[in-house]
């Protein structure tokens, strides 16, 4: 279900971050709430395709750190 997923959003300033409210404006993509999903998205570049923007390594590291606090 969509409510169980974590939204990643690219806003108008091309900043990419986790959207904990699932209501932030911008282009969004959904991941399951575990670090394995983020790793798969990194390896296949699925998140970059969904957000239509390159995701820098520093952003990947930041997303991984933020997701580890949510990881269940």
C-alpha positions as CSV (number, residue, x, y, z in Angstrom):
1,X,0.0,0.0,0.0
2,X,1.1,3.5,-0.8
3,X,0.9,4.6,2.9
4,X,3.6,2.1,3.7
5,X,6.1,3.5,1.1
6,X,8.6,6.3,1.5
7,X,8.5,9.1,-0.9
8,X,11.6,10.7,-2.4
9,X,11.0,14.1,-4.0
10,X,12.9,16.4,-6.3
11,X,11.7,20.0,-5.8
12,X,11.9,23.0,-8.0
13,X,15.5,23.8,-6.9
14,X,16.5,20.2,-7.9
15,X,17.1,19.2,-4.3
16,X,16.4,15.5,-3.7
17,X,15.3,14.4,-0.2
18,X,12.9,12.1,1.6
19,X,9.4,13.4,1.9
20,X,8.1,12.2,5.3
21,X,4.7,13.9,4.8
22,X,4.2,12.5,1.2
23,X,2.8,16.0,0.4
24,X,5.9,18.0,-0.6
25,X,5.6,19.6,-4.0
26,X,7.8,18.3,-6.8
27,X,8.4,15.1,-8.8
28,X,8.3,12.1,-6.5
29,X,9.2,8.5,-6.4
30,X,8.2,5.8,-3.9
31,X,10.5,3.2,-2.2
32,X,9.7,0.5,0.3
33,X,10.9,1.5,3.8
34,X,14.1,-0.5,3.9
35,X,17.7,0.1,2.9
36,X,17.5,-2.8,0.4
37,X,15.1,-1.0,-1.8
38,X,17.4,2.1,-1.9
39,X,20.4,-0.1,-2.8
40,X,18.4,-1.6,-5.7
41,X,17.3,1.8,-6.8
42,X,21.0,2.9,-6.7
43,X,22.3,-0.1,-8.7
44,X,19.7,0.1,-11.4
45,X,19.4,4.0,-11.4
46,X,15.7,3.6,-11.1
47,X,15.4,6.6,-8.8
48,X,17.2,8.8,-11.3
49,X,14.9,7.7,-14.0
50,X,11.8,8.3,-11.9
51,X,12.9,11.7,-10.7
52,X,14.3,12.6,-14.2
53,X,17.5,14.0,-12.6
54,X,21.0,12.7,-11.7
55,X,21.4,11.8,-8.1
56,X,24.8,12.7,-6.8
57,X,26.7,10.2,-4.5
58,X,26.4,12.7,-1.6
59,X,22.6,12.7,-2.0
60,X,22.6,8.8,-2.1
61,X,24.6,8.8,1.1
62,X,22.2,11.3,2.8
63,X,19.1,9.3,1.7
64,X,20.7,6.1,3.0
65,X,21.4,7.7,6.3
66,X,17.9,9.2,6.6
67,X,16.3,5.9,5.6
68,X,18.3,4.0,8.2
69,X,16.4,5.9,10.8
70,X,13.1,4.7,9.4
71,X,14.3,1.2,8.3
72,X,12.0,-1.4,9.8
